[in-house]
Amino acid sequence: MEHQFKGAVFDLDGTLLDTSEGIKSAVRYAIDRFGLEPLGDERLNSFIGPPIQNSFAAAYGLTGQKLRELTEVFRDRYKTCDLLKAKPYEGIFDVFRSLAENGIKPAIATYKRQDYASEILIHFGFDKYTDIMYGADSENKLKKKDIIEKALIDMGIRNYADTVMIGDTDNDAIGAAEIGTKFIGVTYGFGFKNAQDVSKFPNIGAAGSTRELTKILIGGNLT
């Protein structure tokens, strides 16, 4: 059977792993340390996925040195105490096994910092399926399209239209469009709540579960 994709690039937070417990714990810790107004759970969920500096800046209007200090407190806490407070989404390893069975190369491209990404992905066993795992830089200079492209280069696929990006946020969708890959939005994570949210961006499908994601990736349908 011929498949439409040669490679599939996955986001991490909200796509492969439910990392909400650890991220929100570290955010609350940093907020408390700086004596800032506490945030509700819905606002805390917005911290899952985007660069952490951006989330703190949007929530509190911070810039400059204070923003950098707040970010560093979060990072120290997250790395030492909260990083591994996560769980793989049900069925996600079945998705990777299906890709292997059908000759589709997997890779991972995340806004999570590179050292965090490598540690958490290896801890949960994703390195059994791919060694192409790229995260963000500490200075937040890399955009999502840059991280996706690093993965695609490693995959050795020249025609980016032969690949697909899978993610749960607008950052993933925009990065995919900018680099020229297809896009599948997942709605079981933290960004997109339903197929209508995904439809605001160029896409080839929305998946409400890992089972639906496999069907789209392997060339099936949802009917």
N, C-alpha and C positions, 0 to 999 in steps of 0.2 A: 504494500500500500504506500502510495506517495503522499507525503505530508507537506503542508504549506510552510512549515518552519524548519530552519536548520539549527536555530538556537533560541533559547528562552532565558531572559534575564529577569530575576526576581528582586523585588524590594524585600526588606527584612521585617521591620516593625509593622505589624498589622497585616502582613502577607504570609510570612513564614512562621513568625513567632508572636504570641500575645505577650508583649513586654510591658504591659500597662502597670502592673504592680510595682516593678522596680523603678521605672521612670517616674511615676507619680510619687513614690516614696522619696526619691532623691530631690525632686522638685519641692516637695513640702519641707524637706530638711533645709534646703537653701533659702526658701522664703522665710522660714522661721529664724534662721541664723541672722538674716538681714532685717528682721522686724517688719516685713512687708505684709500687706493685707492678704489674708488667706484667699485661695481661689476655690470655687466650687468644682465638683467632679467633672462636669461637662467642659469647663475651661481647662482643667488639667488634662483632659483627653486630647486637647489640641496640641499639647506638647509632644505627643507621640508621633514621631516621623520627621517633622521639619528640623532644621538645625536649631539647637537649644538656644543659641543667642537670639535668634529671630523670635522665638516664642516668648522669652523673657522680655525682650524689647516691646513686643506687641502688647503683652499683658500689663506692663508697668510704665511704658514710655521711657525706658532707660537707654542711655547711650554712654559711650566713653568708658572711663575707668570702673565705675560702679557696675556697669553691665559685664565687663570682663571679670571682675572679682566674683560677682554672683555666679557667672558661668563656671568659673574654676571651682567654686565650692560645690556646685552641682556635680561636676565631673569627678572630683575627688570622692565624694560620697557614693556616686553611682558605681564607679569602678571598684571601690573597696568593699562596698556593702550590698549593693542592689542589682548589679549587672545580671546575675544569673537567676534573679526572680522572674522567670519567664516560662512559657510552656509552648511547645509546638502546636499549631492548629491541627485538629483531628484530620487525619488523612493526608497531611502534607507530604509525608515520605512516600506515600503511594503515588503521588504526582511525580516525584522524582524517579521512582522506579518505572513508571510508564514512559517517561521521557527516554530513559536508558533503553528500554525495550524497543522503542520506535526510532532510535538513532538521532534524537534531538539533544543537542548540547545544552546543559544548564550552566548558569552563572548567577552571581548575586551582586547587586549594586545598591548600596544603601547610603543614606545621609548619616547613619550612625558612624562615629569616628572609627578610623581603620583599626586601631588596637582593640576597641570594644567589639567591633564586628567580628574580627578574627577569633577572639576568645569565646564569644557566645555561640558562634556558628560551629566551632570545633567542639565545644562542650556538648552541644545537642546533636552532634553527629552529621551535620550537613557536609563536612569535608569528605564523607564517604561517597558523595555523589558529584562533587566538583571541588577543584582547588582554585577556581576563579572567583574570588571574593574581594570586592573593592568597597571601601568606605570613604568617608569624608576626611579632609585634612583638618588640623586643629585650628587653622585661621579662617575656616569657612570660605575659602576662595573657590573651591570646586563647586560647580553647579551640578544638578542631577544629570544633565546631558553629558557632562564631562566624565562623571563616574560610570555612566552607562557605556560611553565610548571606550573607556579603558577596558571594560569587560569584553566588549565586542572585538577589540583588537586582539586580546588574548585568545579569544575563541577562533580567530583566524577566518572570520566570515567577512568578506569584503562588501557584499551587498547587504546593507543594514535592513533593507526591506524584507529580507528573508528571515528576520528575527522578530521576536515579540517581547515587549516589556510587560511585566505583571506587577501591579501595585494597587494600593488602596487610597491614594491621595492625588490631588491635582498636581503636586510636584512630579509624581511619576508620569502622569499623563502628558504634562507639558514637556518634560525631559524627553519622553519617547517621540513626541511630535517634532521637537527641535532636532533630534538626531536622525529621524527618518525610519524608526522602527514602528511596527504595529503595536497596539496597546490593548490589554485586557484589564478591566477594572474589577477588583474583588470588593464585595460589599460586606464581608464578614469581619473586616478590620475596624479601623478607627476613623477613616476619612469619608469615603463614599458610604452613604446609608442605604442606597437603593440604585436600581438601574438608571433611574432618571438623573441622578447625580453624575453617573458615568457618561450619560449621553451628552453632557455639556462639552465633552472633549472628543476628538477623533478616537474611535475605538472599534474593535471587531467583536466585542462582547463584554458582558458583565456576568460575574460568577458569584453566586451567593454561598457557595460551599466549595471545598476542594474537589469534590466529585464533579461539580459543574465545570470547574477549571480544567480538569483532565479532559473532559469531553470537548471543550473548545480547543485545547492545545493539540489533541491527537486527531482533530479533524472531524469529530462527531458533531452532534447537535444536541440541543436541550429539549427536544420534543420527543 
